Amino acid sequence: MIINIPFVAAIIAILSSAYGSYSDIKEGVIKNKFTFPLIMLGLVLNGIYAFMIDLHWFFVLTLIYTGIIFVICYLFWRVGAWAGGDVKLFTGLAALLPFAPAVVNYQVLGTNFPLVANYPFPFTLMINSILSILPFLLIYILFVSVKSKPHLLRELFEPVIEFKKTLILTLVISSAVTITSIITPYLPLQIIIVSLILLYLISFIISKLPDRLKAVVVSVVMVFALYKNFELTVVGIIFLFISLTIIRIIRKLLTTVSKEALQDDYKIDELEEGMISAYNIYQVDDEIMVDDKGIFEKLKDAVTKGELSNILTPPGKIIISNMAAGLTKDNLEELKKLLKEGKIEDKFRVKKGVPFAPSILIGVIISIFIGDLVLIIQKIIYSIFIYI
């Protein structure tokens, strides 16, 4: 009897994610005594499977994918986005499922499921898990807003309330698409990347025009687009407007709104061990620096300044870390000392830990039984345009 190791690995991945979710919710941590054996088990199982099917590259790729996922997750941990347990759980899942397991196979509207992307399956696990946290985060923030911070509702749905900005951006991009479609046939290289670059440049140029000139350009181009294909243009504008609105809401959800909803201010004497700092505190010479930038702000600054190493390299000696392990007794004493010396204010921001493991569980289930969510979204968008 030959054991179907990919099937066994898929079952172990689901059960492991379920246990990790239980542990994360109940104890707030995913312990090393669970994750380290999980990583080893995944490598051993796939090593045996590679031997059984006589494909050594299978195990080599398992090692490579597992290493890549660990590095990516480690970077998330370094910037305070994930806890250490999440990193090791993801690494274990990558070791278990380096390739999409053939657990089920079915069709929906003529499309075979689960949909498998061209990139390694562990990336699908990660992407699906990250996307799965958005509904939980939205529900939690809505709960907090209704209960104690009603102003966050307006902040979250500002893209809907102030729809004119999104509408103008929609018309600018739609105009750029029309102009790009006219120019593309005359380009020596008619490849998608060139068209996308051209689209970006035209959108940028139109957006920087004076308001009156911008209005004239957009109006003329839109009238031409409506004349050439009225139905496609109207549906395209509506679809783009809705998409941009959703993107802006998600951006608010992941940045300013979540930052305020998931953080509270405490006096130094009110702090307790285990509370998670909302920021890093550094000492540069005799000066105390507070680094309260989020991961998106750090990435933006790093790309803008061309200094990607600044994401991971601390500007000085770290005194308080925003890692998920939380404040220690020594941290509390250090904060009281700094307050007494007048180097910090009597206000310290603490972030609420939101368990990420349940989203990992949902991401694993979706990946195995439905497929890659990004690929599914792409197919839906493609189907809409084909229908039009």
Phi, psi and omega in degrees: 000124180265126180281133177278087186297317177303322178294315179298318180297323179295317178297317179297321180298318180294313181295321179295318178295323178295316178294320178299322178295315179299314181293321181293320181287316185282315186250349180075016181205149172249112193286150180297327182293349175260316187285320181297313175298328179296317178298313180297319180298317179299316180294319180295313181300316182284335172294316177296318181296319178299322178293319182296319183266001177058044176231094184293331181296335179300315180287324178298315179293327176300315178297317182295310181298319179298318179295319180296315180297320178299316181297314180298313180295325178297321178296320176298321179295319182297326180269006174083012182280326182234159175273163181298325179296323178296319180300311184289328177294315177299319179298318177298320179293322177295322179292326179285318188234070178290336178230156181297124180280139180274074182274316180226165177204117182209170181239143173226118181053040177081004180253132179284133176238152359286150178279126183250127180282168180285334179278165184305145184301324177303331176291324175298317177303315182292313181298313180298323180293318179294317179294330182290338182282341183300313178300319179296317181296319179296313180298317181296317181292323175298320179296313179297320182296313180294323185284314188221344184225070184298335181295341180291334179297317178294320179298318182293318185259022176302321178300333178278316181295313179261066187286344183298321179299316180293322180295317178297315178298321178299314181293323178297312180295320179298320177296318179297321178298316180297313180296319179298319180295333178282321185281323187310315181301339182264000180280144178293328178246105181261072177240158189299322183295322178294318179296321180293319177297316179298318178300316180296315182296317180294318178299318181296316181296314181297318182295335182270356179291153173303150188306314182293316179294321178300316181298320180294312181300310181298318181297314181297314182294320181292323176297318178298316181296319179294323179293319182289317181205090187298310185295314181297318181295314181296311180296320179298317179296316180297314181297316180294320179298314179295317181297314180295323178296315179296317179299318180294322178294316179298320179297317176298318182299320185272350183241261189298317184291311180295326180299317181280323182290328186259013181225146178222150179266138177231153168284156183303320181291342182272352182289149179230159177299141179094341176296143185262123179294142179278353182206169174266144175242125182243158172242118177245109190059242179256006183263140178262126181244136177253121179257094183254019179282141177281173183297323180291321177296318180296317179296319180297314179297318182296317180291318181297316183272351181070028182236074183295334180295340181292343179294323185254335183276117180292144181287350180190197179287124182281130180256313178233129181254151178266020179294157186293346180296334175089178182288142177256174178298320178295323177299317181297318179294321180295319179296318178296323178294315179296323177295316180297325179279356178077018183271342176225161178277163179275055179208125183227130184266129181243138178258146179275131179283126176254116182304127181263339184301322177301325177291327176296318178301312179297319179298321179295314181297315179297317182298318184284319189258341181241313178125196184282120184295323179297317179295321178296316179297319178299318181293323178296313179298316179298318180296323179297314180291326178294320180296321180294000000 
